[in-house]
Amino acid sequence: MTARTMRAIGIERPGGPEVLHMVEMPRPRAGAGEVVVRVLAAGVNRPDIRQRLGLYPPPPGASPLPGLDIAGIVDEVGPGVDGLRPGDAVCALANGGGYAQFCAVPALQCMPLPRGLTFAQAASLPEVFFTAWNNIVWLGRLARGETLLIQGGTSGVGLAGTQIARRLFDVTVIATAGAQEKCQVCLDFGAQHAIDYRGDWEAEVRRVTGGEGVDVVLDAQGGDYTQKHLDLLRFDGRVVLLGSHRSATTEVSTRAIAHRRLTLTGSTLRPRPPAYKGAIAAELVKHVWPLLEDGRIVTRIHAAFPWEEVRAAHGLLDRNEQVGKVVLLVEPALAATVPA
């Protein structure tokens, strides 16, 4: 008989890692178009940190638990689901609820594990590759021969975006990072130029582009960086905002936007409907998964923690010490295996 309850990690109140605690709660059931996944590993992402701080409330209808990407085994299939069955190994972009033994996910947001990857490695993929594809390919409209500036090149999204841009679009990638060793990681992952953002990064971007600037900027800082990025754009350039860590508001030159035909846009992927996310999933499986399987694109896991040590995992992100992804191992022994 299927257990009616499960263990999960909840947020007691807004605050630091100490507010995360293990709880027992009802096990989710698969609704129409959904599957329930037995979670073996879950990714830790910046939105989880913001949710813990009380700055990123779940959208209506979403699980109140943190956790946006998971890998595990399909345990239950809901009505109207084709192509998935119990026992299938999947990774998925969840709408929340990933820090748990079981997670209900729209079937459209599930993907097979790339061949040769463990469940822990697969858990590091969905959120960052969905985000990079949505913002660089769809919203940024990246095209061959262009130049892309990624602020925060050693984040999970930054490393995913660099590889997508280089391997699939053969563009010039300029990445920023906060230390020379992090800059070297950006270069190792394919960026042609890596700039320490603690210096005069604007002048350095102009120098490496011969004064021509860039076509697309991917940025999570916002605030006063926004006009700086607009100033760095070529005609028809695009700035895509993932966040506003520096400030929620700023002044920009609307005249420059109109005169040089610039685009300033942004996105929050979590509230998007399953059909939207499912379309991204299909493109990732078609274009990115083969490159993960043959090693031309890789994932970098900075640290993997047993999920009982979730506070340590969040502390690592709070200190901004990670280079790549941090993963929670819900079932450590199975998370380290490669599915047959």
VOPAGU-2260 file (C-alpha; in pm, 1 decimal, decimal comma):
REM VOPAGU-2260
SITE   aa  ch    i         X         Y         Z
SITE  MET   A    0       0,0       0,0       0,0
SITE  THR   A    1     133,6     342,7     -93,6
SITE  ALA   A    2     234,5     555,9     205,4
SITE  ARG   A    3      11,7     856,0     257,1
SITE  THR   A    4     280,8    1077,3     408,2
SITE  MET   A    5     635,9    1173,1     322,7
SITE  ARG   A    6     929,0    1370,6     459,0
SITE  ALA   A    7    1001,0    1712,6     315,0
SITE  ILE   A    8    1197,6    2027,5     392,0
SITE  GLY   A    9     980,0    2325,3     478,4
SITE  ILE   A   10    1042,8    2693,0     551,7
SITE  GLU   A   11     935,5    2781,3     905,1
SITE  ARG   A   12     946,6    3158,9     849,7
SITE  PRO   A   13    1146,3    3405,2     636,5
SITE  GLY   A   14    1510,2    3407,9     740,4
SITE  GLY   A   15    1847,3    3238,8     716,8
SITE  PRO   A   16    1925,3    2871,1     661,8
SITE  GLU   A   17    1820,5    2797,3    1020,0
SITE  VAL   A   18    1451,6    2834,9     920,9
SITE  LEU   A   19    1471,6    2521,0     704,0
SITE  HIS   A   20    1344,6    2213,1     885,1
SITE  MET   A   21    1230,2    1859,4     813,6
SITE  VAL   A   22     855,3    1802,7     824,1
SITE  GLU   A   23     612,9    1518,7     760,6
SITE  MET   A   24     327,2    1599,8     527,4
SITE  PRO   A   25      78,4    1433,1     292,4
SITE  ARG   A   26     229,7    1266,8     -11,6
SITE  PRO   A   27     115,6    1438,1    -334,6
SITE  ARG   A   28    -108,3    1258,2    -580,9
SITE  ALA   A   29     -90,3    1289,8    -957,8
SITE  GLY   A   30    -360,0    1512,4   -1101,9
SITE  ALA   A   31    -463,5    1533,1   -1465,2
SITE  GLY   A   32    -155,9    1575,1   -1684,2
SITE  GLU   A   33      79,9    1514,3   -1391,4
SITE  VAL   A   34     316,7    1251,0   -1263,7
SITE  VAL   A   35     447,2    1196,6    -913,2
SITE  VAL   A   36     823,4    1146,1    -903,8
SITE  ARG   A   37    1006,9     964,8    -626,3
SITE  VAL   A   38    1282,3    1220,4    -575,3
SITE  LEU   A   39    1637,3    1087,4    -553,2
SITE  ALA   A   40    1815,7    1422,7    -587,9
SITE  ALA   A   41    1713,8    1788,0    -605,9
SITE  GLY   A   42    1896,4    2099,5    -720,9
SITE  VAL   A   43    1947,6    2402,6    -498,4
SITE  ASN   A   44    1889,7    2727,5    -685,2
SITE  ARG   A   45    1894,7    3099,8    -624,0
SITE  PRO   A   46    1510,6    3118,6    -630,2
SITE  ASP   A   47    1508,0    2874,8    -335,8
SITE  ILE   A   48    1721,6    3121,8    -140,6
SITE  ARG   A   49    1491,7    3409,3    -225,9
SITE  GLN   A   50    1186,4    3204,9    -128,6
SITE  ARG   A   51    1349,4    3121,4     205,7
SITE  LEU   A   52    1408,3    3494,1     261,3
SITE  GLY   A   53    1044,3    3572,3     188,1
SITE  LEU   A   54    1126,3    3753,7    -136,5
SITE  TYR   A   55     991,6    3500,6    -388,9
SITE  PRO   A   56     647,5    3367,5    -292,9
SITE  PRO   A   57     524,0    3060,7    -483,9
SITE  PRO   A   58     268,5    3139,8    -755,6
SITE  PRO   A   59     -95,7    3044,6    -690,1
SITE  GLY   A   60    -147,4    2669,9    -689,4
SITE  ALA   A   61     222,3    2584,5    -658,2
SITE  SER   A   62     371,0    2381,7    -374,2
SITE  PRO   A   63     484,0    2595,3     -78,9
SITE  LEU   A   64     796,9    2380,5     -51,8
SITE  PRO   A   65    1121,0    2497,8    -214,1
SITE  GLY   A   66    1286,7    2301,2    -490,8
SITE  LEU   A   67    1256,0    2365,0    -864,1
SITE  ASP   A   68    1452,5    2083,5   -1020,9
SITE  ILE   A   69    1451,9    1714,8    -942,5
SITE  ALA   A   70    1566,4    1378,2   -1069,4
SITE  GLY   A   71    1413,9    1047,3    -979,0
SITE  ILE   A   72    1176,0     769,7   -1076,9
SITE  VAL   A   73     814,5     808,3   -1188,8
SITE  ASP   A   74     598,2     663,2    -912,5
SITE  GLU   A   75     246,3     751,6   -1025,6
SITE  VAL   A   76      93,7     868,1   -1354,8
SITE  GLY   A   77    -216,1    1086,4   -1362,0
SITE  PRO   A   78    -503,5    1089,7   -1612,2
SITE  GLY   A   79    -423,5    1214,0   -1960,8
SITE  VAL   A   80     -48,6    1142,2   -1947,4
SITE  ASP   A   81     106,4     966,7   -2245,6
SITE  GLY   A   82     467,2     858,4   -2286,5
SITE  LEU   A   83     551,8     815,5   -1917,9
SITE  ARG   A   84     492,9     519,5   -1690,1
SITE  PRO   A   85     591,9     412,6   -1338,4
SITE  GLY   A   86     957,6     317,5   -1319,7
SITE  ASP   A   87    1079,1     569,0   -1580,7
SITE  ALA   A   88    1391,5     765,8   -1484,5
SITE  VAL   A   89    1331,8    1137,5   -1534,5
SITE  CYS   A   90    1454,1    1481,1   -1443,6
SITE  ALA   A   91    1206,7    1766,1   -1431,5
SITE  LEU   A   92    1150,3    2134,1   -1377,2
SITE  ALA   A   93     912,8    2140,5   -1082,4
SITE  ASN   A   94     681,4    2424,8    -983,7
SITE  GLY   A   95     809,7    2388,4    -627,9
SITE  GLY   A   96     810,4    2091,9    -394,0
SITE  GLY   A   97    1142,8    1943,6    -498,8
SITE  TYR   A   98    1281,3    1926,7    -143,4
SITE  ALA   A   99    1071,6    1619,7     -67,6
SITE  GLN   A  100    1060,7    1243,3    -106,8
SITE  PHE   A  101     786,0    1277,0    -368,8
SITE  CYS   A  102     699,6    1564,3    -601,1
SITE  ALA   A  103     403,8    1615,5    -835,7
SITE  VAL   A  104     512,8    1761,9   -1170,5
SITE  PRO   A  105     332,6    1835,0   -1498,5
SITE  ALA   A  106     433,0    1554,1   -1732,3
SITE  LEU   A  107     526,8    1805,5   -2003,1
SITE  GLN   A  108     804,5    1935,3   -1778,8
SITE  CYS   A  109     968,5    1592,7   -1742,9
SITE  MET   A  110    1264,5    1483,2   -1952,3
SITE  PRO   A  111    1457,5    1157,3   -1974,4
SITE  LEU   A  112    1795,2    1149,8   -1805,5
SITE  PRO   A  113    2074,7    1210,2   -2059,1
SITE  ARG   A  114    2249,9     878,2   -2117,6
SITE  GLY   A  115    2550,9     830,4   -1890,8
SITE  LEU   A  116    2449,7    1081,8   -1623,7
SITE  THR   A  117    2367,2     994,5   -1264,2
SITE  PHE   A  118    2046,1    1109,5   -1097,6
SITE  ALA   A  119    2248,7    1364,3    -899,7
SITE  GLN   A  120    2398,5    1506,8   -1218,8
SITE  ALA   A  121    2057,8    1514,2   -1385,2
SITE  ALA   A  122    1911,8    1706,0   -1089,5
SITE  SER   A  123    2155,9    1986,0   -1167,4
SITE  LEU   A  124    2015,5    2037,9   -1518,5
SITE  PRO   A  125    1650,9    2149,1   -1542,0
SITE  GLU   A  126    1631,0    2491,4   -1375,9
SITE  VAL   A  127    1952,4    2630,5   -1521,3
SITE  PHE   A  128    1909,4    2494,6   -1872,9
SITE  PHE   A  129    1540,1    2591,1   -1888,3
SITE  THR   A  130    1633,0    2940,9   -1769,6
SITE  ALA   A  131    1926,1    2978,6   -2007,8
SITE  TRP   A  132    1725,6    2854,9   -2308,4
SITE  ASN   A  133    1423,2    3070,3   -2228,2
SITE  ASN   A  134    1624,2    3387,9   -2180,6
SITE  ILE   A  135    1908,3    3355,2   -2428,6
SITE  VAL   A  136    1743,2    3166,9   -2713,7
SITE  TRP   A  137    1376,8    3267,6   -2691,8
SITE  LEU   A  138    1378,7    3614,5   -2536,5
SITE  GLY   A  139    1734,1    3715,6   -2630,5
SITE  ARG   A  140    1691,5    3583,9   -2986,2
SITE  LEU   A  141    2059,1    3493,9   -2998,9
SITE  ALA   A  142    2185,1    3444,5   -3355,5
SITE  ARG   A  143    2505,1    3314,5   -3510,1
SITE  GLY   A  144    2785,9    3566,4   -3534,6
SITE  GLU   A  145    2662,2    3776,3   -3242,9
SITE  THR   A  146    2828,2    3861,3   -2911,6
SITE  LEU   A  147    2673,8    3766,4   -2576,5
SITE  LEU   A  148    2761,3    3918,0   -2238,2
SITE  ILE   A  149    2674,5    3699,9   -1937,3
SITE  GLN   A  150    2692,8    3869,0   -1598,0
SITE  GLY   A  151    2778,1    3604,3   -1338,5
SITE  GLY   A  152    2937,5    3347,8   -1564,6
SITE  THR   A  153    3002,8    3083,3   -1298,0
SITE  SER   A  154    2642,9    3057,8   -1180,9
SITE  GLY   A  155    2457,8    2748,2   -1295,1
SITE  VAL   A  156    2266,5    2956,5   -1550,8
SITE  GLY   A  157    2587,6    3128,5   -1659,5
SITE  LEU   A  158    2770,4    2801,4   -1727,1
SITE  ALA   A  159    2468,5    2654,2   -1905,6
SITE  GLY   A  160    2420,1    2969,6   -2112,3
SITE  THR   A  161    2785,6    2986,5   -2211,1
SITE  GLN   A  162    2780,3    2629,9   -2340,0
SITE  ILE   A  163    2450,5    2670,4   -2526,1
SITE  ALA   A  164    2577,8    2988,3   -2690,8
SITE  ARG   A  165    2914,5    2842,9   -2790,3
SITE  ARG   A  166    2818,3    2488,3   -2887,7
SITE  LEU   A  167    2488,1    2558,1   -3065,0
SITE  PHE   A  168    2521,7    2915,7   -3192,9
SITE  ASP   A  169    2900,0    2963,1   -3228,2
SITE  VAL   A  170    2885,1    3316,9   -3091,8
SITE  THR   A  171    3139,4    3519,9   -2896,3
SITE  VAL   A  172    3076,4    3491,0   -2522,5
SITE  ILE   A  173    3201,1    3743,6   -2269,0
SITE  ALA   A  174    3144,7    3633,6   -1909,2
SITE  THR   A  175    3200,6    3817,6   -1582,6
SITE  ALA   A  176    3292,3    3669,3   -1245,2
SITE  GLY   A  177    3408,9    3792,8    -905,1
SITE  ALA   A  178    3755,2    3633,9    -885,4
SITE  GLN   A  179    4033,7    3532,3   -1119,9
SITE  GLU   A  180    3984,9    3162,7   -1048,0
SITE  LYS   A  181    3617,7    3199,2   -1137,1
SITE  CYS   A  182    3714,5    3380,6   -1456,7
SITE  GLN   A  183    3926,9    3080,9   -1548,9
SITE  VAL   A  184    3625,0    2851,9   -1504,5
SITE  CYS   A  185    3431,7    3073,1   -1749,4
SITE  LEU   A  186    3711,2    3027,5   -2003,1
SITE  ASP   A  187    3724,6    2654,4   -1939,2
SITE  PHE   A  188    3352,2    2631,7   -2021,0
SITE  GLY   A  189    3393,0    2808,8   -2353,8
SITE  ALA   A  190    3379,4    3184,7   -2296,7
SITE  GLN   A  191    3631,0    3366,1   -2515,7
SITE  HIS   A  192    3667,9    3648,4   -2264,8
SITE  ALA   A  193    3628,8    3649,6   -1885,2
SITE  ILE   A  194    3623,0    3976,1   -1690,9
SITE  ASP   A  195    3651,6    4036,3   -1317,5
SITE  TYR   A  196    3344,7    4248,0   -1239,9
SITE  ARG   A  197    3518,6    4399,2    -938,2
SITE  GLY   A  198    3712,6    4616,0   -1183,8
SITE  ASP   A  199    3600,7    4843,6   -1469,0
SITE  TRP   A  200    3407,6    4573,7   -1650,0
SITE  GLU   A  201    3236,1    4821,1   -1884,7
SITE  ALA   A  202    3566,8    4949,1   -2018,6
SITE  GLU   A  203    3693,6    4592,9   -2055,1
SITE  VAL   A  204    3384,9    4487,0   -2252,7
SITE  ARG   A  205    3441,4    4780,0   -2487,0
SITE  ARG   A  206    3809,4    4689,5   -2518,4
SITE  VAL   A  207    3759,1    4323,2   -2607,0
SITE  THR   A  208    3486,2    4412,5   -2859,3
SITE  GLY   A  209    3695,7    4681,8   -3023,3
SITE  GLY   A  210    3447,0    4943,2   -2907,8
SITE  GLU   A  211    3157,8    4777,9   -3091,7
SITE  GLY   A  212    2974,9    4644,7   -2785,2
SITE  VAL   A  213    2754,1    4338,0   -2765,7
SITE  ASP   A  214    2427,2    4210,3   -2910,5
SITE  VAL   A  215    2273,3    4038,9   -2607,0
SITE  VAL   A  216    2318,2    4080,4   -2231,7
SITE  LEU   A  217    2199,3    3825,4   -1974,0
SITE  ASP   A  218    2186,9    3985,9   -1629,3
SITE  ALA   A  219    2037,5    3926,3   -1285,2
SITE  GLN   A  220    2165,0    4246,6   -1122,6
SITE  GLY   A  221    1941,3    4514,2   -1272,7
SITE  GLY   A  222    1945,8    4851,6   -1098,9
SITE  ASP   A  223    2222,6    5083,4   -1217,8
SITE  TYR   A  224    2365,9    4806,1   -1435,8
SITE  THR   A  225    2066,5    4836,1   -1669,6
SITE  GLN   A  226    2164,0    5163,4   -1837,3
SITE  LYS   A  227    2526,2    5047,7   -1851,4
SITE  HIS   A  228    2413,1    4742,0   -2043,8
SITE  LEU   A  229    2195,9    4947,4   -2276,9
SITE  ASP   A  230    2497,0    5167,5   -2347,1
SITE  LEU   A  231    2700,5    4858,6   -2439,7
SITE  LEU   A  232    2446,4    4731,3   -2693,2
SITE  ARG   A  233    2483,1    4751,5   -3066,8
SITE  PHE   A  234    2185,2    4858,6   -3276,4
SITE  ASP   A  235    1897,8    4608,6   -3231,6
SITE  GLY   A  236    2060,7    4474,3   -2914,2
SITE  ARG   A  237    1872,2    4300,6   -2633,3
SITE  VAL   A  238    1905,5    4309,2   -2252,9
SITE  VAL   A  239    1733,7    4021,2   -2072,7
SITE  LEU   A  240    1685,7    4057,7   -1696,9
SITE  LEU   A  241    1668,9    3753,9   -1469,6
SITE  GLY   A  242    1645,5    3958,1   -1150,7
SITE  SER   A  243    1708,9    4289,1    -981,5
SITE  HIS   A  244    1958,7    4216,9    -706,0
SITE  ARG   A  245    2116,3    4564,5    -714,6
SITE  SER   A  246    1789,4    4757,0    -711,8
SITE  ALA   A  247    1426,3    4712,5    -810,2
SITE  THR   A  248    1416,8    5049,7    -986,7
SITE  THR   A  249    1647,1    5263,5   -1197,2
SITE  GLU   A  250    1645,4    5532,7   -1465,8
SITE  VAL   A  251    1708,9    5444,5   -1829,0
SITE  SER   A  252    1723,9    5646,3   -2148,9
SITE  THR   A  253    1408,0    5566,7   -2340,8
SITE  ARG   A  254    1537,9    5788,1   -2623,3
SITE  ALA   A  255    1838,2    5558,1   -2667,6
SITE  ILE   A  256    1611,8    5252,1   -2665,5
SITE  ALA   A  257    1398,3    5400,0   -2943,3
SITE  HIS   A  258    1685,1    5546,4   -3146,4
SITE  ARG   A  259    1896,0    5230,0   -3149,9
SITE  ARG   A  260    1601,2    4986,9   -3164,3
SITE  LEU   A  261    1695,7    4820,6   -2835,7
SITE  THR   A  262    1495,4    4563,9   -2640,7
SITE  LEU   A  263    1480,3    4559,2   -2260,2
SITE  THR   A  264    1292,7    4256,4   -2134,9
SITE  GLY   A  265    1283,3    4006,1   -1852,3
SITE  SER   A  266    1118,8    3688,7   -1738,0
SITE  THR   A  267    1003,2    3479,8   -1447,0
SITE  LEU   A  268     968,6    3121,4   -1563,0
SITE  ARG   A  269     798,0    2965,5   -1260,2
SITE  PRO   A  270     445,3    3110,0   -1321,3
SITE  ARG   A  271     446,4    3004,3   -1688,2
SITE  PRO   A  272     196,9    2731,0   -1782,0
SITE  PRO   A  273     307,3    2371,2   -1846,2
SITE  ALA   A  274     264,7    2411,0   -2222,8
SITE  TYR   A  275     525,1    2688,6   -2228,1
SITE  LYS   A  276     772,5    2496,1   -2014,8
SITE  GLY   A  277     697,7    2177,9   -2206,7
SITE  ALA   A  278     797,7    2347,4   -2531,6
SITE  ILE   A  279    1132,0    2440,6   -2375,5
SITE  ALA   A  280    1175,0    2085,1   -2246,4
SITE  ALA   A  281    1121,5    1947,4   -2596,7
SITE  GLU   A  282    1384,3    2180,9   -2742,5
SITE  LEU   A  283    1633,3    2094,0   -2469,6
SITE  VAL   A  284    1590,5    1721,0   -2529,0
SITE  LYS   A  285    1631,5    1774,0   -2903,0
SITE  HIS   A  286    1923,5    2017,4   -2906,1
SITE  VAL   A  287    2105,6    2001,5   -2570,3
SITE  TRP   A  288    2061,2    1643,5   -2446,5
SITE  PRO   A  289    2269,3    1489,0   -2732,4
SITE  LEU   A  290    2556,2    1724,1   -2643,9
SITE  LEU   A  291    2533,3    1625,8   -2277,5
SITE  GLU   A  292    2545,7    1261,3   -2379,3
SITE  ASP   A  293    2859,4    1298,4   -2590,9
SITE  GLY   A  294    3036,4    1535,9   -2350,8
SITE  ARG   A  295    3033,1    1853,1   -2559,0
SITE  ILE   A  296    2816,2    2011,2   -2287,4
SITE  VAL   A  297    2880,2    1923,9   -1923,8
SITE  THR   A  298    2733,0    2003,2   -1584,9
SITE  ARG   A  299    2948,0    2114,8   -1296,2
SITE  ILE   A  300    2837,8    2017,4    -945,8
SITE  HIS   A  301    3019,4    2224,7    -686,8
SITE  ALA   A  302    2889,0    2025,1    -390,6
SITE  ALA   A  303    2637,1    1752,6    -310,2
SITE  PHE   A  304    2484,7    1734,7      38,4
SITE  PRO   A  305    2264,1    1472,5     202,8
SITE  TRP   A  306    1934,5    1653,5     218,9
SITE  GLU   A  307    1944,0    1651,4     599,0
SITE  GLU   A  308    2228,8    1904,3     556,0
SITE  VAL   A  309    2014,9    2148,0     355,7
SITE  ARG   A  310    2112,0    2436,1     584,3
SITE  ALA   A  311    2478,1    2392,4     489,4
SITE  ALA   A  312    2380,8    2385,5     121,3
SITE  HIS   A  313    2187,4    2711,7     153,9
SITE  GLY   A  314    2471,4    2868,1     351,0
SITE  LEU   A  315    2705,5    2796,4      61,8
SITE  LEU   A  316    2482,1    2991,3    -175,8
SITE  ASP   A  317    2431,0    3267,7      79,9
SITE  ARG   A  318    2808,6    3320,7      81,8
SITE  ASN   A  319    2821,0    3300,4    -298,6
SITE  GLU   A  320    3101,0    3044,1    -279,7
SITE  GLN   A  321    2963,6    2798,0    -532,4
SITE  VAL   A  322    3094,9    2756,9    -885,8
SITE  GLY   A  323    2823,7    2564,2   -1067,5
SITE  LYS   A  324    2541,0    2374,2    -901,6
SITE  VAL   A  325    2466,4    2254,2    -548,8
SITE  VAL   A  326    2261,0    1935,1    -516,8
SITE  LEU   A  327    2068,1    1770,6    -233,7
SITE  LEU   A  328    2080,9    1390,3    -218,6
SITE  VAL   A  329    1743,4    1265,3     -98,8
SITE  GLU   A  330    1845,6     902,5    -148,3
SITE  PRO   A  331    2227,2     922,6    -165,7
SITE  ALA   A  332    2300,2     566,5    -278,4
SITE  LEU   A  333    2053,6     572,7    -568,3
SITE  ALA   A  334    2131,9     934,3    -658,7
SITE  ALA   A  335    2486,5     828,3    -745,6
SITE  THR   A  336    2372,2     564,7    -996,1
SITE  VAL   A  337    2325,7     581,1   -1371,3
SITE  PRO   A  338    1988,4     435,5   -1475,1
SITE  ALA   A  339    2002,3     134,8   -1704,9
